[in-house]
Amino acid sequence: MLGRWDEALTSLEHPTLEQTQSGGVLLSLLSGPFQIHLQRGNLDAAEELFQLFAYLEQSADRQDRSSYLAARASLAAVKGNLEQALADAEDAIESARYLGYGQQAEKQALLVAVEAALALGIEERARRLVSSYEDAPPATRSPFLAAQAHRFRARLDGDPAGYDAAAAILRERKLPFFLGMTLLEQGEHLDEARAIFEELRATPWLERLEAAPSAA
């Protein structure tokens, strides 16, 4: 989350199935290295890592299953399977009713679900997802998702002030990748967004930035 992606990837460079199943599940691999591989465009590495957790699909543990579904939703979204991405992400978000939105899986799932709903043209579903977070008890929310809610409101309502509010939170929390996403959508400070994506080697996002009309 802090942008120390190379350090995160070297924490456990070549995890094995035995490791993921011994002494507790290493769920952080799905919310850390797996997501980094996706955002860098390393799809083969992401899929290889994801397959180590295939056994979680039938897990009765809410946290295990929500982590698995959030990761599968992210993978489906990158592959362009938006219907599956939305379905898996919404199933993962269901766990937020019990675990709260502080869990990393729920954070990621909400982003995937709203983005998929918007891409599919289901604006009302996107609004409902954002509202479900905004209406949650304060103790179950997170500053990160508060920033994302501002960002999505800016898109849904055409209110550019939402981008400023999101960027302010992300700067304060020192979350560079998500700040770069926000600046790209806002269409301002693109040089800063480019510098962030270059440092993180987030190639797909650099390609999006170069394709943006405001970048041209």
C-alpha positions in Angstrom: 0.0 0.0 0.0 2.9 2.3 0.7 4.4 1.7 -2.7 7.3 -0.4 -1.5 6.4 -3.0 -4.2 9.9 -4.5 -4.8 10.3 -5.1 -1.0 6.9 -6.7 -0.8 7.7 -9.1 -3.6 11.0 -10.2 -2.1 9.4 -11.0 1.3 8.6 -14.4 -0.1 9.7 -14.7 -3.6 8.7 -18.3 -4.5 5.9 -19.4 -2.2 4.9 -23.1 -2.4 1.6 -24.8 -1.8 3.0 -26.4 1.3 3.8 -23.0 2.7 0.4 -21.5 2.1 -1.2 -24.4 3.9 1.1 -24.8 6.9 0.6 -22.9 10.1 -2.2 -20.7 8.8 -3.0 -19.4 5.4 -0.7 -16.6 4.1 -3.6 -14.5 2.9 -1.4 -11.4 2.6 0.1 -12.9 -0.6 -3.3 -12.3 -2.2 -3.6 -8.8 -1.1 0.1 -7.9 -1.6 2.3 -9.6 -4.2 -0.7 -10.9 -6.2 -2.1 -7.4 -6.6 1.4 -6.0 -7.5 1.8 -8.5 -10.3 -1.6 -7.5 -11.7 -0.9 -3.8 -11.6 2.5 -4.4 -13.2 0.9 -6.5 -16.0 2.6 -9.7 -14.9 -0.4 -11.8 -15.5 1.4 -15.2 -15.6 3.0 -14.5 -12.2 -0.3 -13.4 -10.7 -2.1 -16.5 -12.0 0.6 -18.8 -10.7 0.3 -17.3 -7.3 -3.5 -17.4 -7.3 -3.5 -21.1 -8.1 -1.7 -21.8 -4.8 -4.9 -20.7 -3.1 -7.4 -22.6 -5.2 -8.3 -24.8 -2.3 -9.9 -21.8 -0.5 -12.8 -21.7 -3.0 -14.7 -24.1 -0.8 -13.5 -22.8 2.5 -16.1 -22.2 5.3 -14.0 -19.5 6.8 -15.3 -16.0 5.9 -11.9 -14.3 5.8 -10.3 -17.1 3.7 -13.2 -17.1 1.3 -13.5 -13.3 1.0 -9.7 -13.1 0.3 -10.0 -15.7 -2.4 -13.0 -14.2 -4.1 -11.5 -10.7 -4.0 -8.4 -12.0 -5.7 -10.4 -13.9 -8.3 -12.5 -10.8 -8.9 -9.3 -8.7 -9.5 -8.0 -11.4 -11.9 -11.3 -11.5 -13.8 -11.4 -7.7 -14.1 -7.9 -7.6 -15.6 -8.9 -10.3 -18.1 -12.0 -8.3 -19.1 -14.5 -10.7 -17.6 -16.5 -8.0 -15.9 -19.6 -10.0 -15.1 -17.5 -12.5 -13.1 -15.5 -9.7 -11.5 -18.6 -8.0 -10.3 -20.2 -11.3 -9.0 -17.1 -12.4 -7.1 -16.4 -8.9 -5.7 -19.9 -8.6 -4.4 -19.7 -12.0 -2.8 -16.4 -10.9 -1.1 -18.0 -7.7 0.0 -20.8 -9.7 1.7 -18.2 -10.6 4.4 -17.9 -6.9 5.3 -21.2 -7.2 7.1 -19.3 -9.5 9.6 -15.7 -8.5 9.3 -16.0 -4.8 8.5 -14.3 -2.8 5.7 -11.0 -2.8 7.4 -10.1 -6.1 5.9 -7.9 -5.8 2.8 -10.0 -8.2 0.8 -13.1 -6.0 1.3 -11.2 -2.9 0.3 -10.0 -4.5 -2.9 -13.4 -6.1 -3.6 -15.2 -2.8 -3.3 -12.9 -1.1 -5.8 -13.3 -4.0 -8.3 -17.1 -4.2 -7.9 -17.7 -0.5 -8.5 -15.3 -0.3 -11.4 -16.9 -3.4 -13.0 -20.4 -2.0 -12.5 -19.5 1.3 -14.1 -17.8 -0.5 -17.0 -20.9 -2.6 -17.5 -23.1 0.5 -17.5 -24.9 -0.5 -14.3 -24.6 2.9 -12.6 -27.3 2.2 -10.1 -25.4 -0.9 -8.9 -22.3 1.2 -8.5 -24.1 3.8 -6.5 -25.6 1.1 -4.3 -22.1 -0.3 -3.6 -20.7 3.1 -2.7 -23.7 3.8 -0.5 -23.3 0.5 1.3 -19.9 1.6 2.4 -20.9 5.1 3.3 -23.8 3.8 5.4 -21.7 1.3 7.3 -21.0 2.0 11.0 -18.1 4.4 11.4 -16.1 1.9 13.3 -16.1 -0.5 10.4 -14.9 2.0 7.7 -11.4 2.9 6.7 -9.7 6.1 5.5 -8.6 4.3 2.3 -12.1 3.5 1.3 -13.3 6.9 2.4 -10.9 8.3 -0.3 -12.3 5.8 -2.8 -15.8 6.8 -2.0 -14.9 10.4 -2.7 -13.3 9.3 -6.0 -16.3 7.3 -7.1 -18.7 10.1 -6.1 -16.7 12.5 -8.3 -17.3 10.1 -11.3 -20.9 9.4 -10.5 -22.0 12.9 -9.7 -19.6 14.9 -11.9 -18.3 16.7 -8.8 -14.5 17.4 -9.3 -14.2 18.3 -5.6 -14.4 14.6 -4.8 -11.1 14.0 -6.5 -9.5 16.7 -4.4 -10.9 15.1 -1.2 -9.7 11.7 -2.3 -6.2 12.9 -3.2 -5.9 14.7 0.1 -6.5 11.5 2.1 -4.2 9.4 -0.1 -1.4 12.0 0.2 -1.8 12.1 4.0 -1.7 8.2 4.2 1.2 8.0 1.7 -0.6 5.6 -0.7 1.1 6.5 -4.0 -0.4 4.0 -6.4 -4.0 4.9 -5.5 -3.0 8.6 -5.6 -1.8 8.1 -9.1 -5.1 6.4 -10.1 -7.0 9.4 -8.7 -4.8 12.0 -10.4 -5.2 10.1 -13.7 -9.0 10.1 -13.4 -9.1 13.7 -12.4 -7.0 14.5 -15.5 -4.8 16.9 -13.6 -1.2 16.6 -12.2 -0.5 13.9 -14.9 3.2 14.5 -14.6 3.0 13.4 -11.0 0.8 10.4 -11.8 3.3 9.4 -14.5 6.2 9.7 -12.0 4.3 7.4 -9.6 3.5 4.8 -12.1 7.1 4.8 -13.5 8.6 4.3 -10.1 6.2 1.5 -9.4 6.7 0.0 -12.9 2.9 -0.1 -13.2 3.1 -0.5 -17.0 -0.7 -0.9 -17.7 -1.3 2.3 -15.9 1.3 4.2 -17.8 -0.4 2.9 -21.0 -3.7 4.2 -19.7 -2.2 7.6 -18.9 -0.6 8.0 -22.3 -4.0 7.1 -23.9 -5.9 9.7 -21.9 -7.1 12.7 -23.9 -5.8 15.0 -21.2 -2.4 13.5 -21.5 -2.4 14.2 -25.2 
